[in-house]
Amino acid sequence: MRTVAQSAMAGLAAASTRLARSAYNVANVNTPDFQARSVDAVAPSREQTSKQANAGMASPYHGEMGVSSTDLTTESMQQISAVNAFRANLAMLKADDDRTRRVLDIKA
């Protein structure tokens, strides 16, 4: 069974990974034939290229050579979401720390 702190730390790591991946995609927006990568929310260590993530979906760039698959709107939303997830997990970690501190002060 995971403790609150372990869950919060895992959430912080996942949010950090998502933000780093999104920053990497934005940094390569002008790289020809760059395939943007996404991070699986369930298993952050598993990455997918945009071709794998959007298999079977029509692309507005279908057939064009040298165009990056990075969508800046999607990346902006990913970054906002990652920052919010980081803040939520940080608040959970602080609340657990405060709770533990109160318990230890009562017993002392």
matplotlib code that plots the C-alpha trace (Angstrom):
import matplotlib.pyplot as plt

x = [0.0, 1.3, 1.5, 0.2, 3.8, 4.7, 1.6, 2.5, 6.1, 5.0, 2.6, 5.4, 7.7, 4.9, 4.1, 7.8, 8.2, 5.1, 6.4, 9.9, 8.5, 6.3, 9.2, 11.2, 8.4, 8.1, 11.9, 11.8, 8.8, 10.9, 12.8, 11.9, 10.1, 10.1, 7.6, 6.2, 6.2, 3.6, 3.9, 1.4, -0.5, -0.7, 2.9, 5.0, 8.1, 6.2, 6.5, 4.7, 5.4, 2.5, 2.1, 1.5, -0.8, -2.9, -2.9, -5.7, -6.5, -6.2, -3.4, -3.6, 0.0, -0.5, 1.8, 3.9, 7.6, 9.7, 6.9, 7.1, 4.1, 4.2, 0.9, 1.6, -1.9, -1.8, 1.7, 0.4, -2.4, 0.0, 2.2, -0.7, -2.0, 1.4, 2.0, -1.5, -0.8, 2.5, 0.9, -1.9, 0.7, 2.8, -0.2, -1.0, 2.6, 2.5, -0.8, 0.6, 3.7, 1.5, -0.6, 2.5, 3.9, 0.7, 0.7, 4.3, 3.6, 0.7, 2.8, 5.8]
y = [0.0, 3.4, 6.2, 9.7, 11.0, 8.2, 9.0, 12.7, 12.0, 9.8, 12.5, 15.1, 12.9, 12.2, 15.9, 16.8, 14.2, 15.5, 19.1, 18.1, 16.1, 19.0, 21.4, 19.1, 19.0, 22.8, 23.2, 21.0, 22.7, 23.9, 20.6, 19.1, 15.7, 15.8, 13.5, 15.0, 12.6, 12.2, 10.6, 7.9, 9.3, 5.9, 4.9, 8.1, 6.2, 5.0, 7.5, 7.5, 9.4, 11.5, 8.9, 6.1, 8.2, 9.4, 6.2, 6.2, 10.0, 12.3, 14.8, 18.3, 17.8, 14.4, 14.0, 17.1, 16.5, 18.3, 19.5, 19.0, 17.2, 19.4, 21.2, 24.2, 24.4, 20.9, 21.5, 24.6, 22.6, 19.9, 22.3, 24.0, 20.6, 19.4, 22.6, 22.2, 18.5, 19.4, 22.0, 19.6, 16.9, 19.5, 20.6, 17.0, 16.5, 19.6, 18.6, 15.2, 16.8, 19.1, 16.2, 14.2, 17.3, 17.7, 14.0, 14.2, 17.4, 15.8, 12.8, 14.8]
z = [0.0, -0.9, 1.6, 0.8, 0.4, -2.0, -4.1, -4.1, -5.1, -7.9, -9.1, -8.9, -11.0, -13.6, -13.9, -14.2, -17.0, -18.9, -18.7, -19.9, -22.8, -23.8, -23.6, -25.8, -28.4, -28.4, -28.7, -31.9, -33.5, -36.4, -36.8, -40.2, -39.9, -36.1, -34.6, -31.4, -28.4, -25.7, -22.3, -21.2, -18.2, -16.6, -17.2, -17.6, -18.7, -21.8, -24.7, -27.9, -31.1, -32.5, -35.3, -32.7, -30.6, -33.5, -35.6, -38.1, -37.6, -40.6, -40.3, -41.7, -42.9, -44.5, -47.4, -46.7, -46.2, -43.7, -41.4, -37.6, -36.0, -32.9, -32.2, -30.1, -28.8, -27.5, -26.0, -24.3, -22.7, -21.8, -20.0, -18.1, -17.1, -15.9, -13.8, -12.3, -11.5, -10.0, -7.7, -6.7, -5.7, -3.9, -1.9, -1.1, 0.1, 2.2, 3.8, 4.7, 6.2, 8.3, 9.4, 10.4, 12.2, 14.2, 15.2, 16.4, 18.3, 20.2, 21.2, 22.3]

ax = plt.figure().add_subplot(projection="3d")
ax.plot(x, y, z, "-o")
ax.set_aspect("equal")
plt.show()
